Amino acid sequence: MERSAGVFAPQWRLTSIGIAVAISLFAFEGIAVATAMPSAVRDLDGLAFFGWPYSAFLVMNLVGLGVAGQWCDRVGPRRPLLTGIAVFTVGLVTAGSAGHMAVFVLGRGAQGIGVGLASIAVFQIVAIAYPPHLRPKALAIISAAYVLPALVGPIVSGMITAHVGWRWVFLGLVPLVLAGGVTLLPALRTSPAPGRTSARGSRKPLFALLAGAGVVVVQSAGNALVAGRTTLAVLLLAVGLPALGAGLRELLPRGSVRLRRGVPAVVAVRGLLAGAFYAVESVVPLTLVTLHGFGTVASGLPLLAGALGWWAGAQAQGRIVKVARPSLLRWGLTALACCFVGMAALCLPGAPGWPVYVLWILGGLGMGVCVPTTGVLVLDQSAEDETGANSSALQISDVTAAGLGTSAAGVLVGATAAGSLGFGAGMAVLGVAAAAGCAAAAVGASRTAPVGERTAVGLNHPAP
């Protein structure tokens, strides 16, 4: 009977609702801020610093992720989650009431820390509150919680900004965030503390800050390259890449670059698929407008189709029980690779634009399968006192790769604007590169299985 109960059975209902509400609000804020940002920077006379709120969020989000991992392993999810919600709320109030651009940037930084802390704590709640057979469905809730904000976020935030003011995009979330935290209190009261002590934990925030700064400097190098300032770009890369490498070396599991079997391979695969997906997604509307003459609304609809595909994929992976997780991951990565190859083909002269709707459903389906599956693989291979640190590494890989991927896409777009490359050719190169990354990850998907599985296979099927 226990095994047949779903994630919304009475014993897990409040926890599942709380997770859905909390993640939805974090996702809504991330999507809504893009709509409110132009009005905010104009009102605060901060147009020259337009990118700073995004950079502050990215850097401090990585710091929050770095802090949360070992903190959760040491004391359990209760204090990190409540602290994350409190810091996020302070960030909302600070940004929403800011009278100067510097204060607004501080608010966005606080939001980044809060989301980092709370997201890892939520991940650990999934590990603690649900039995292993329900974890795929619980993680599907997290993926599905991003869909509704993607559907309504731009519309709702646009209406709020136009009719009430941009400040209420932030201030209006405060009571909702607090209410979402309250629904998670029952699960937090029963969550045990793993009791881990780690001498290395105190170094994580510093290395997370170093990695975040490295990402921002590398992105700045890309902008400098687009602007034709090659010398500055080289200098920034000479600073940013070593900083990024040094930070990630401490934050990610040993062997991640080599796709070492187990958690390191899962973390690496998550980075590859996130970097590829978000790089291509960032240029989909621009590609449709530039190459195929689509209007503003029609060019944005593929992102809606992708969100629906993501939801469908997340639900599907939660119900598939007869396929090994590494094989399921390979299926999702293959779907992503096919999507990106198709996107590259649509950039050829004379190609139609309408297939992008089908392709982006396929891409969203692949992400919906892959993202929860990598989460399940990490949780299933983590000891009780390692779930926080490993979950932190997984999300740091995701966030860092997404930032670098969108930056690379921006450099390609800039190169086409400068006339160094035709737009269609540039976007085709991006699609092929993204497909190659997913294909490589698909080949390495078998390495995401635990070390013990390979040993078990060797014992059951000895060599002749």
Buried (B, 14 or more C-beta within 10 A) or exposed (E): EEEEEEBBEEEBBBBBBBBBBBBBBBBBBBBBBEBBBEBBBEBBEBEEBBBBBBBBBBBBBBBBBBBBBBBBBBBBBBBBBBBBBBBBBBBBBBBBEBEEBEBBBBBBBBBBBBBBBBBBBBBBBBBBBBEEEBBBBBBBBBBBBBBBBBBBBBEBBBEBBEEEBBBBBBBBBBEBBEEBBEBBBBBBEEBEBBEBEBEEBEBBBEBBBBBBBBBBBBBBBBBBBBEEBEEBBEBBBEBBBEBBEBBBBBBBBEBBEEBBBBBBBBBBBBBBBBBBBBBBBBBBBBBBBBBBEBEEEBBBBBBBBBBBBBBBBBBBBBEBEEEEBBEBBBBBBBBBBBBBBBBBBBBEEEBEBEEBBBBBBBBBBBBBBBBBBBBBBBBBBBEEBBBBBBBBBBBBBBBBBBBBBBBBBBBBBBBBEEEEBEBBBBBBBBBBBBBBBBBBBBEBBBBBBBEEBBEEEEEEEEEE
